[in-house]
C-alpha cells in the first residue's frame, strides 16, 4: 500500500490499488470491508448503528443497512461486480458491562447481526470476521491483496 485513507465514524471511502483504508478505534461499531479483487477496488464503511429506522438521509453511513447498500452501489458505479465482491468485518465489541437488560449493552452484537443480514440480502459473500469480545480494534484494509489487518491494544496483530 502506498498510503492509507482514513475512514471516520459514520463514514465510507472507496480506493483503488495501491491505496489502502484505515479506521481507528472500532468499539461497538463495525468496520465493513468489501473488495473486488479483479479491479483491485476496496471499500470500507464504519457503521455505528444497525438500522436506519427513521430514514435518516443526512448520514446513511451511520447505519449498517443503508451504509453498506450505498457503498456497494458506489462500487458498482466504478465497475465492480457483486459476483466478485467479498466482505470482511471487524468490531462489534461489547465495550461496557451493563447489568440491566438494556439494548445499549448489546449494540455491538446487534451491529454485527445487521451487518451480516445486509450483506446476505445484497448477495455479498462474507469471507472473514473478527467481531465481539470486549476490546476495540483498528483495522487496515489492503486494496491490492484484500488482507484486513486488525490491531488491538494488548492483543496480537491479526490478518484475515
KAGI-V731774 format. One record per residue. N is the residue number from 0. RES is the residue in three letters. SS is DSSP state (~ for helix, > for strand, _ for the rest). PSI is psi in radians with two decimals (NA if undefined). Layout:
N:RES:SS:PSI
N:RES:SS:PSI
This chain:
0:UNK:_:2.37
1:UNK:_:-0.73
2:UNK:_:2.81
3:UNK:>:2.30
4:UNK:>:2.25
5:UNK:>:2.34
6:UNK:_:1.95
7:UNK:_:-3.09
8:UNK:_:2.38
9:UNK:_:0.74
10:UNK:>:2.89
11:UNK:>:2.44
12:UNK:>:2.67
13:UNK:>:2.36
14:UNK:>:2.88
15:UNK:>:2.73
16:UNK:_:2.38
17:UNK:_:0.13
18:UNK:_:2.68
19:UNK:>:3.12
20:UNK:>:2.55
21:UNK:>:2.46
22:UNK:>:2.31
23:UNK:>:2.61
24:UNK:>:0.87
25:UNK:>:2.03
26:UNK:_:-1.78
27:UNK:_:-0.25
28:UNK:_:2.82
29:UNK:>:2.36
30:UNK:>:2.14
31:UNK:>:2.13
32:UNK:>:2.17
33:UNK:>:2.40
34:UNK:>:2.61
35:UNK:>:1.77
36:UNK:_:-0.41
37:UNK:_:-0.82
38:UNK:_:-0.19
39:UNK:_:0.80
40:UNK:>:2.35
41:UNK:>:2.46
42:UNK:>:2.59
43:UNK:>:2.34
44:UNK:>:2.53
45:UNK:>:1.68
46:UNK:>:2.63
47:UNK:_:-0.56
48:UNK:>:2.73
49:UNK:_:-0.92
50:UNK:_:2.50
51:UNK:_:1.19
52:UNK:_:-0.55
53:UNK:_:0.18
54:UNK:_:0.85
55:UNK:_:1.94
56:UNK:_:-0.21
57:UNK:_:-0.63
58:UNK:_:1.40
59:UNK:~:-0.36
60:UNK:~:0.01
61:UNK:~:-0.37
62:UNK:>:2.50
63:UNK:~:-0.85
64:UNK:~:-0.87
65:UNK:~:-0.57
66:UNK:~:-0.79
67:UNK:~:-0.75
68:UNK:~:-0.72
69:UNK:~:-0.67
70:UNK:~:-0.79
71:UNK:~:-0.74
72:UNK:~:-0.80
73:UNK:~:-0.63
74:UNK:~:-0.68
75:UNK:~:-0.62
76:UNK:~:-0.38
77:UNK:_:0.04
78:UNK:_:-0.05
79:UNK:_:2.60
80:UNK:_:2.36
81:UNK:~:-0.60
82:UNK:~:-0.35
83:UNK:~:-0.19
84:UNK:>:2.41
85:UNK:>:2.67
86:UNK:>:2.63
87:UNK:>:2.48
88:UNK:>:2.67
89:UNK:>:2.69
90:UNK:>:-2.55
91:UNK:_:0.58
92:UNK:_:2.77
93:UNK:_:1.67
94:UNK:_:-0.42
95:UNK:_:2.42
96:UNK:_:1.93
97:UNK:_:2.17
98:UNK:_:-0.64
99:UNK:_:3.06
100:UNK:_:0.61
101:UNK:_:2.54
102:UNK:_:-0.35
103:UNK:~:-0.65
104:UNK:~:-0.46
105:UNK:~:0.50
106:UNK:~:-0.62
107:UNK:~:-0.80
108:UNK:~:-0.73
109:UNK:~:-0.63
110:UNK:~:-0.75
111:UNK:~:-0.81
112:UNK:~:-0.75
113:UNK:~:-0.66
114:UNK:~:-0.84
115:UNK:~:-0.74
116:UNK:~:-0.77
117:UNK:~:-0.77
118:UNK:~:-0.74
119:UNK:~:-0.77
120:UNK:~:-0.57
121:UNK:_:-0.05
122:UNK:_:0.71
123:UNK:_:2.16
124:UNK:>:2.20
125:UNK:>:2.01
126:UNK:>:-0.27
127:UNK:>:2.54
128:UNK:>:2.63
129:UNK:>:1.52
130:UNK:>:2.93
131:UNK:_:-2.61
132:UNK:_:-2.75
133:UNK:_:0.60
134:UNK:_:2.71
135:UNK:_:2.87
136:UNK:>:2.57
137:UNK:>:2.33
138:UNK:>:2.50
139:UNK:>:2.15
140:UNK:>:2.18
141:UNK:>:1.99
142:UNK:_:-0.39
143:UNK:_:-0.80
144:UNK:_:-0.38
145:UNK:_:0.12
146:UNK:_:2.43
147:UNK:>:2.02
148:UNK:>:2.28
149:UNK:>:2.17
150:UNK:>:2.38
151:UNK:_:2.56
152:UNK:_:2.26
153:UNK:_:0.33
154:UNK:_:2.73
155:UNK:_:2.61
156:UNK:_:2.37
157:UNK:>:2.45
158:UNK:>:2.18
159:UNK:_:NA
